[in-house]
Amino acid sequence: LDDVNSDQLAQYLKLNTTNSAKKSMLSTLNFINPNYLFYVSDNGSLSLRGELDREQRDLYLFTVRVKDKPLNKNDQKVNQILVEINILDENDNQPIYYINKMKFSIDENQPARTLVGNVKAYDADLNPKIEYIIEPEEFRKYFVVDVENGNLLTNKVLDAEDTELESLYLNNGQLNFRVYARDIEFKLTKTNFDQSSVLNVSVELNDLNDNAPRLVFETNLNGR
């Protein structure tokens, strides 16, 4: 149960009594939670006064005590039950980034699947299924995000002298792109990024001294 109302909870839990004097029973509920979220109605149903949110609290324990009202108080009977309510998770949270920019640095010529950094988004739901989308699309040739842990990895060997890769550099010598994180269960209904959280990523590719100098001979046209 997650974010349920009192009518929904009453369908799950109902406290019954076999006492023939049921109409004269007095039901009392001892709350552990200070907000008095639960109550017992006249028909024995355990109901809610407000909504439950698993991300705030996932377990409630309390005692329900029932006692009758006989003519002779000495004949009063009392019974009680310990109630445990586990709040089930509902996929009602979108993944989010608490920061809007991250910067990483990596040496060139590293093998594919080399770790660049972690860009994992936070999702309050249990076992969230997050997909990561790199934009602009041309950067997907060089980088990929592992959906299991949010690690940003190289997708191939990055060569600082690669002319195609150089075309993606900015004036500051960095590769700048965006990583969108969104819940995969919204994939069929959301075709754009309005339900996504975005992280701006900058990767500095360190140019190593991996090329030996070459001698270039010029031919003297005058034969000198």
C-alpha positions as CSV (number, residue, x, y, z in Angstrom):
1,L,0.0,0.0,0.0
2,D,1.4,3.4,-0.9
3,D,-0.4,6.7,-0.9
4,V,-3.8,4.9,-0.2
5,N,-6.8,6.5,1.3
6,S,-9.1,5.2,4.1
7,D,-11.6,3.5,1.8
8,Q,-8.9,1.5,0.1
9,L,-7.4,0.4,3.4
10,A,-10.7,-0.7,4.8
11,Q,-10.9,-3.2,1.9
12,Y,-7.7,-4.8,3.1
13,L,-8.2,-4.9,6.8
14,K,-11.3,-5.5,8.9
15,L,-11.4,-6.4,12.6
16,N,-14.3,-8.6,13.5
17,T,-15.7,-9.7,16.9
18,T,-17.7,-12.8,17.7
19,N,-19.3,-11.3,20.8
20,S,-23.1,-11.4,20.6
21,A,-23.3,-8.0,22.1
22,K,-21.3,-6.5,19.2
23,K,-23.4,-3.4,19.1
24,S,-22.4,-2.5,22.7
25,M,-18.7,-3.2,22.1
26,L,-16.3,-0.3,22.6
27,S,-13.2,-0.5,20.4
28,T,-10.1,1.4,21.2
29,L,-7.0,1.8,19.2
30,N,-3.6,2.5,20.9
31,F,-1.5,4.4,18.5
32,I,2.2,4.4,18.3
33,N,2.4,6.9,15.5
34,P,1.8,10.5,16.8
35,N,-0.4,11.6,13.9
36,Y,-3.2,9.2,14.6
37,L,-3.3,7.9,11.0
38,F,-5.4,4.9,11.8
39,Y,-8.7,4.4,13.5
40,V,-11.3,1.7,14.1
41,S,-14.8,2.4,12.8
42,D,-18.0,1.2,14.4
43,N,-18.2,-1.8,12.0
44,G,-14.7,-2.9,13.1
45,S,-12.9,-1.7,10.0
46,L,-9.4,-0.4,10.4
47,S,-9.3,2.8,8.4
48,L,-7.0,5.7,7.5
49,R,-7.3,9.4,8.3
50,G,-4.8,10.4,5.7
51,E,-2.5,9.1,3.0
52,L,0.5,6.7,3.5
53,D,3.8,7.3,1.7
54,R,6.3,4.5,1.8
55,E,9.2,6.9,1.1
56,Q,8.4,8.5,4.4
57,R,7.6,5.4,6.5
58,D,7.3,1.7,5.4
59,L,6.2,0.0,8.5
60,Y,3.5,0.7,11.2
61,L,3.1,-1.4,14.4
62,F,0.4,-0.8,16.9
63,T,-2.1,-2.6,19.2
64,V,-5.9,-2.7,18.8
65,R,-7.6,-3.4,22.1
66,V,-11.3,-4.3,22.2
67,K,-13.5,-4.5,25.3
68,D,-17.2,-5.0,25.9
69,K,-19.6,-3.1,28.2
70,P,-21.6,-5.6,30.2
71,L,-24.1,-4.6,32.8
72,N,-21.7,-5.9,35.5
73,K,-18.3,-4.3,35.1
74,N,-16.7,-7.3,36.7
75,D,-17.7,-9.4,33.7
76,Q,-16.0,-7.2,31.2
77,K,-14.0,-9.0,28.6
78,V,-10.9,-7.5,26.9
79,N,-9.0,-8.7,23.9
80,Q,-6.3,-7.2,21.8
81,I,-4.3,-7.8,18.6
82,L,-1.0,-6.6,17.4
83,V,-1.3,-5.0,13.9
84,E,1.6,-4.8,11.5
85,I,1.2,-2.8,8.3
86,N,3.8,-3.0,5.7
87,I,3.6,-0.3,3.1
88,L,4.2,-1.6,-0.4
89,D,6.0,0.4,-2.9
90,E,4.3,2.2,-5.8
91,N,6.3,3.6,-8.7
92,D,5.3,7.2,-8.0
93,N,8.7,9.0,-8.1
94,Q,10.8,10.2,-11.0
95,P,14.6,9.9,-10.9
96,I,16.3,13.2,-10.1
97,Y,19.7,14.8,-10.0
98,Y,20.5,17.1,-7.0
99,I,23.2,18.8,-9.0
100,N,23.0,20.1,-12.5
101,K,26.7,19.7,-13.7
102,M,29.6,17.3,-13.2
103,K,33.1,17.4,-14.6
104,F,35.4,14.4,-15.3
105,S,38.8,13.9,-16.7
106,I,40.2,10.8,-18.5
107,D,43.4,10.0,-20.4
108,E,43.2,9.2,-24.1
109,N,43.8,5.7,-25.5
110,Q,42.0,3.9,-22.6
111,P,40.2,0.7,-23.6
112,A,36.4,0.7,-24.2
113,R,34.3,0.4,-21.0
114,T,36.8,2.5,-19.0
115,L,35.2,4.3,-16.1
116,V,34.9,8.0,-16.6
117,G,32.7,8.8,-13.5
118,N,29.3,8.1,-11.9
119,V,26.2,9.9,-13.1
120,K,23.6,7.9,-11.2
121,A,20.3,9.6,-10.6
122,Y,18.4,9.3,-7.3
123,D,15.0,7.6,-7.2
124,A,13.1,7.2,-3.9
125,D,11.2,4.1,-5.2
126,L,12.4,0.6,-4.4
127,N,14.3,-1.1,-7.2
128,P,13.8,1.7,-9.7
129,K,14.3,1.0,-13.4
130,I,16.1,4.0,-14.7
131,E,17.2,4.6,-18.3
132,Y,20.0,7.0,-19.2
133,I,20.0,8.9,-22.5
134,I,23.0,10.8,-23.8
135,E,22.4,13.9,-25.8
136,P,23.4,15.1,-28.4
137,E,23.2,11.7,-30.1
138,E,26.7,11.9,-31.6
139,F,28.2,11.5,-28.2
140,R,26.7,8.0,-27.8
141,K,29.4,6.7,-30.1
142,Y,32.0,7.6,-27.4
143,F,30.2,7.3,-24.1
144,V,27.6,5.0,-22.5
145,V,25.9,4.8,-19.1
146,D,25.6,1.5,-17.2
147,V,21.9,1.3,-16.1
148,E,22.8,-0.9,-13.2
149,N,25.0,1.5,-11.3
150,G,25.0,4.8,-13.3
151,N,28.6,4.6,-14.3
152,L,29.6,6.7,-17.3
153,L,31.9,4.5,-19.4
154,T,33.8,5.0,-22.7
155,N,32.2,3.3,-25.6
156,K,35.4,3.0,-27.6
157,V,39.0,4.0,-27.4
158,L,39.2,7.8,-27.3
159,D,42.0,9.3,-29.3
160,A,42.7,13.0,-28.8
161,E,44.0,13.2,-32.4
162,D,40.8,11.7,-33.8
163,T,39.5,14.4,-36.2
164,E,35.9,13.3,-35.8
165,L,36.2,13.5,-32.0
166,E,38.0,16.8,-32.2
167,S,35.0,18.2,-34.0
168,L,33.0,17.8,-30.8
169,Y,35.4,19.7,-28.6
170,L,34.6,23.2,-27.4
171,N,37.1,26.0,-27.2
172,N,37.9,25.0,-23.6
173,G,39.1,21.5,-24.8
174,Q,36.2,19.7,-23.2
175,L,33.5,17.4,-24.4
176,N,30.2,18.7,-23.2
177,F,26.9,16.7,-23.3
178,R,23.8,16.0,-21.3
179,V,22.6,12.8,-19.6
180,Y,18.9,12.4,-19.1
181,A,17.6,10.0,-16.5
182,R,14.0,8.8,-16.6
183,D,11.9,5.9,-15.3
184,I,11.7,3.2,-17.9
185,E,8.1,2.5,-17.0
186,F,7.1,5.9,-18.3
187,K,8.8,5.1,-21.6
188,L,5.7,4.0,-23.4
189,T,3.7,7.1,-22.5
190,K,6.4,9.8,-22.6
191,T,8.1,10.4,-25.9
192,N,10.0,13.5,-24.9
193,F,12.1,14.5,-21.9
194,D,9.5,16.3,-19.8
195,Q,9.6,13.6,-17.2
196,S,13.3,13.4,-17.1
197,S,16.0,14.9,-14.9
198,V,19.1,16.2,-16.7
199,L,22.7,16.4,-15.8
200,N,25.2,18.5,-17.8
201,V,28.5,16.6,-18.2
202,S,31.9,17.9,-19.2
203,V,34.7,15.4,-20.0
204,E,38.3,16.6,-20.4
205,L,40.3,14.2,-22.6
206,N,43.9,14.4,-21.6
207,D,46.2,14.4,-24.7
208,L,49.2,12.1,-23.9
209,N,52.6,12.4,-25.6
210,D,51.9,9.3,-27.7
211,N,53.2,10.5,-31.1
212,A,56.9,10.7,-32.0
213,P,58.1,13.7,-33.9
214,R,58.6,13.2,-37.6
215,L,61.2,14.7,-39.9
216,V,59.8,16.5,-42.9
217,F,62.2,17.0,-45.8
218,E,61.4,19.8,-48.2
219,T,62.7,19.5,-51.7
220,N,64.5,22.6,-52.9
221,L,63.1,23.4,-56.3
222,N,66.3,25.2,-57.3
223,G,68.3,22.1,-56.7
224,R,70.3,23.7,-53.9
